[in-house]
Every structure is written in C-alpha cells, then in structure tokens.
Amino acid sequence: GLESCWAQIRLRAHDETTSAEDYIRDLVGLPEGWKVACVIGIGYGDEHKEGHRREALPWDRLSRNRFD
C-alpha cells in the first residue's frame, strides 16, 4: 500500500537566498561536492492521481540503455 513521489531538486529554490539543493545538503549533512538531483517521498497516499498517457510522453527526450 505504500506509494512514492519523485520531486526534482536541481535548479529549485528553497527560499529567496537558499537553493533547495543546499538546504537538503545541510539538512542531511551531505559533504560539499555531492549533488542532490531529486528526493523521493515514500508513504501512504492521500489521493490517487492517474499517470500520463503514453501518447503524451516526450519520447524524443528519453534514452534507453545508453547515454545521449
């Protein structure tokens, strides 16, 4: 019954003076030089949302088993 939610951290602001990445780095004690790309929340969902339709996905921006 657990669900997850991915949230982008890169290039997000925490407040007017601190990036979300710096805030999380300080919160968890991550050393300088390490990057925080995202966080994944895990818990019991409060609501159910449908996923994106396959036709609406940006397939030209996806790579599989390789780096482009």
Rosetta blueprint (number, residue, H / E / L):
1 G L
2 L L
3 E E
4 S E
5 C E
6 W E
7 A E
8 Q E
9 I L
10 R L
11 L L
12 R L
13 A E
14 H L
15 D L
16 E L
17 T L
18 T L
19 S E
20 A H
21 E H
22 D H
23 Y H
24 I H
25 R H
26 D H
27 L H
28 V H
29 G L
30 L L
31 P L
32 E L
33 G L
34 W L
35 K L
36 V L
37 A L
38 C E
39 V E
40 I E
41 G E
42 I E
43 G E
44 Y L
45 G L
46 D L
47 E L
48 H L
49 K L
50 E L
51 G L
52 H L
53 R L
54 R H
55 E H
56 A H
57 L L
58 P L
59 W H
60 D H
61 R H
62 L L
63 S L
64 R L
65 N L
66 R L
67 F L
68 D L
